[in-house]
Amino acid sequence: MSGKKRYIAVGNKWVEVSNDYTPDPKNHDAVLWNDRQYQDVGDPRFASRTAHREYMRQNGLCTYDDFATTFQKNEQQRAEFRTTGKDPSRASDVVKALQQHTQRRK
């Protein structure tokens, strides 16, 4: 037997389990598929995903998944740059830098 211990979260407590413990597949990740997590936390600001989204919108906040398409788009742009070597913003950046340099000289 190894000296390492394994724990799982049950409610608000950590419970030690054996090294060969496997979670019941029927209950695994159940909290991801419903609003129970919001209800069990007892946060007065929101008790469902809908209420959470509304709270976030009203307070100008966001979560990681709000940027899923942004991350995909940026990855496509990086891939295009790596394959073509062309940066569409480079020309405008050079023009802007030259204008700033010219204005400083005046």
C-alpha positions in Angstrom: 0.0 0.0 0.0 1.3 3.4 -0.9 1.7 6.2 1.5 -0.6 8.5 -0.5 -4.2 9.1 0.6 -7.2 9.9 -1.6 -10.1 12.1 -0.7 -13.4 13.0 -2.4 -15.7 15.9 -1.6 -19.0 14.9 -0.1 -21.1 17.9 0.6 -18.8 20.4 2.4 -16.4 17.7 3.8 -13.5 15.8 2.4 -13.8 12.0 2.9 -10.8 9.6 2.7 -11.4 6.8 0.2 -9.4 3.7 -0.7 -6.9 3.7 -3.5 -9.2 1.5 -5.6 -12.2 3.7 -5.2 -14.2 4.6 -8.3 -17.2 6.9 -8.3 -20.6 5.6 -9.1 -21.1 6.4 -12.9 -24.8 7.2 -12.3 -24.0 10.1 -10.0 -20.7 11.2 -11.6 -20.8 14.9 -12.6 -24.5 15.1 -11.9 -23.9 18.6 -10.5 -22.9 19.7 -14.0 -26.2 18.8 -15.6 -28.6 20.8 -13.4 -28.9 23.8 -11.2 -28.4 21.9 -8.0 -24.9 23.5 -7.5 -26.5 26.9 -7.5 -29.2 25.9 -5.1 -26.9 24.1 -2.7 -24.4 26.9 -2.4 -27.1 29.1 -0.8 -25.9 32.3 -2.4 -28.7 34.9 -2.1 -27.7 36.5 -5.4 -28.8 33.6 -7.6 -30.3 30.1 -7.3 -30.1 29.0 -11.0 -28.0 29.4 -14.1 -30.5 31.9 -15.5 -30.3 34.0 -12.4 -26.5 33.7 -12.4 -26.2 34.8 -16.0 -28.6 37.8 -15.3 -26.5 38.7 -12.2 -23.3 38.6 -14.3 -24.8 40.7 -17.1 -26.1 43.3 -14.7 -22.7 43.7 -13.0 -20.6 43.6 -16.2 -19.0 40.3 -15.3 -18.4 37.2 -17.4 -17.2 33.7 -17.2 -14.5 31.8 -19.2 -17.1 30.2 -21.5 -18.3 33.6 -22.7 -15.0 33.8 -24.7 -15.2 30.4 -26.4 -15.7 31.8 -29.9 -13.1 34.5 -29.2 -10.5 31.9 -28.3 -11.3 29.9 -31.4 -11.1 33.0 -33.7 -7.8 34.1 -32.2 -6.4 30.6 -32.6 -7.4 30.7 -36.3 -5.7 34.0 -36.7 -2.5 32.7 -35.0 -2.5 29.7 -37.3 -2.9 31.8 -40.4 -0.1 34.1 -39.3 2.2 31.1 -38.7 1.5 29.6 -42.1 1.4 32.9 -44.2 3.5 35.2 -42.1 1.1 38.0 -42.9 -0.3 40.2 -40.1 -3.2 42.2 -41.2 -2.7 44.8 -38.5 0.9 45.4 -39.3 0.4 48.0 -42.1 -1.8 50.1 -39.9 0.6 49.8 -37.0 3.5 51.1 -39.1 1.4 54.0 -40.4 0.4 54.9 -36.9 4.0 54.7 -35.6 5.2 56.9 -38.5 2.5 59.5 -37.8 3.4 59.6 -34.1 7.1 59.9 -34.9 6.4 62.8 -37.4 4.2 64.6 -34.9 7.0 64.4 -32.2 9.5 66.0 -34.6 7.3 69.1 -35.2 
